[in-house]
């Protein structure tokens, strides 16, 4: 069984998730200085196998380069978001936010994947960004959605490539169709559940579900 540990990192306190099983681990969205993660890995004797990014906004990727350098882990992210690294919302540097250290990544496609010996369904959930991904782990009954959804809220769509209609469609078709008791781990704030967001998120109150 995978264990989950949450680290709010960076200037926007983005939720970074460490998932580990036995002696291997993965990280989702290291948005700031990864020192605490590296310390935890060393204390537990864990090898970091991969770094996953839900999307390429600066507050989700600031720790990519340092974490990869410290552990040798490969970085995986949606190729459709690469263009964001040429904008302030990806490269950082605006409004006194820190600049994003450069890093290399491999494209991660939608579909069934095996991460650390556990099934993960990578879901393409655009709207907040064109390439936004969500990571559903059936064994954990959990989905990691980045900034697609928050507790009773949704992510911003006024950044380059954003679309509210596309975000709502992604949530309806890819997240709200998951089992009711699936825990939603968001990029910011507390977790929620599929059944709660489907019924109570005000951005979907005029939407019918089958």
N, C-alpha and C positions, 0 to 999 in steps of 0.2 A: 504494500500500500504506500502510495506517495504521501509524504508529509508536506504541509504548506506553511511557510513562514513569510510574513509581510514586513517590508521595510519601506516606510515613507521616505523618499529621497529627493534631494534637489530643492531649488528655490520654490517650487510649487508643490512640494511634498507629494510627489507622484508615487502611487503604490507600486513598489517593485516586489515581485513574488519569487521566492526561492522554493522550488519543488525538489524533493530529494527522496531517494529510496535506496536503502543499503549504502553503497559507497559512491553513488553517482548523483549528480544534481543538474538542474537546469534553472535558468533565471529568465523571468519575463519582465521586460521594460526596466532596465536599470537607469533611472532618471537622474542620478547624481553620483556623488562620490561613493564608490562601492566598498570602502574600507571595512564597514561592518559585515558585509557579505563575505569578503575574503577572509576575515577573521573567523566567521562562523564555519566556513568551509574547512579551514585549517584545524579548528577545534574538534570538528566532527570527523575529520579524515575523509572529506568528500572531494571527489574529482568533478569539476564543472565540465559537463559534456557539451553544453550549448547555451547560447544566449538568444532568446526569441524577442522580437519586437512586434507589437501589435500594429504600430504605424511609426512614421518617422518625423514626428514633432519633437522639438528639442528637449522638452521636459520628460520624454520617455527614452531618450538615447544618450543623454549626457555622460553616463557611466560606461557606455559600450567599449570605448577604446581602452580605458584603464582596466576594466574587468577582463577583457580579452588578453591584454598584455600580461596581467597577473596570473592568469590561469591557462592560457593557450586555447580557450574555448572558441569555437566558431560562432559567428553572428549570422542569424537568419532573419530576414525581413521581406516585406512585399516590394517587388521591383517597381510596381506602379507608383510607389511613393518616392522613388529616388529623386525626382525633380524637386521635392521639398527641401533637399539638402542644399539647394541653390537659392533658397528663400530664407527670410529671417525666422520663419516659424520652424524651420528645420535646422538651419545653421546657427541660430541664436544670435546674440549680439545686440538685439533691439531692447529698448526700455531698460538698459543696464543689465539685462539677463546675460549669463555667461555664454561664450561661444562654444559650439559643439566640437570637441576634438574629432579629427577625421578618423574614419574606420572603414574597413571593407566588410561587405556582407554578401551572403548567398541568397538568391531568391527563394521564397517559401510559397509553395502553391497550395491552393485549396485541395482538400482530400484527406484520406485516412493516412496517418503517419504512426510510426512506432518511436516513441521517445522514452528512453531509459527502460525499454521493455514494456511500456504501457501504451495502450491505444490513445491517440489524440486525433480528434477530427478537427482539422484546420478549416475554418469557415471564412469565406470572403464576405465581409460585412461593411461595404463602403458606405460613405455618407459623411462621417467626420473627416476622412480623407479618402481619396479614390482607392487606395490599396488596403485599407484597414482590415485586419484579420482578428478573428476571435478563436480561442483555443478551448475546445470542449473535451473534457476527460470523462468518459462514461463511468469509469471505475470510481472516480471522485465525486460524481454527480455535481460537477462544477464546470463553469465556463468563465474564461478570462477574456473580457470584452474591450479592454483599453478604454477609449473615451467614447465608445458607441453609446453606452448607457451608464447612468448613475442612479443612485437611490431616488426614485420618483423624478428623475430628470434625464436629459439627453446631452450629448456632447455638442459643442459649438459647430456650426456649419458655415461660418462666415470667413474661414480661412481658405487659401487657395485649394480648389478642387472639392470643396465641401458642398453638400446638397442635403437639405432637410428631407425632401421627399425620398431620396435614396436611403438616408439613414433610417427613416421610419419603415421603409420596405425591408431593409436588412434586418431590423429588429423583429418585425412581424414574421418574416419568412425563415429566418435562421436561428433566432434566439427564442422567441415565444412559442415555437414549435417543439422545443426541447421539453423533457419531462417537467411537470409542475414544481417538483422539489429540487430542481437544479439550482445550485447557489451561483449567483452572478458576482464575480470579482471584478470590480471596476478600476479604472486608472486613478481615480481620486475618490476619497470618502469611504464609507462603510459598504459591506457587501449587502446584497439583496437576494431575492429569489424570483424565479421565472413567474410563478403564479401571482406574486405580489405586483410585479411590474406590469404584467399583462392586464391585471384588473385595476390597478391604482395609479399607474404612471399617467399624469395629465396630458402628455403628448400623444396618447393613444386612446383617449376616452371615447372618441368618435369612430373607433375602428372596431369592426366585428371580427371575431375569430371563429374558425371552424373547429 
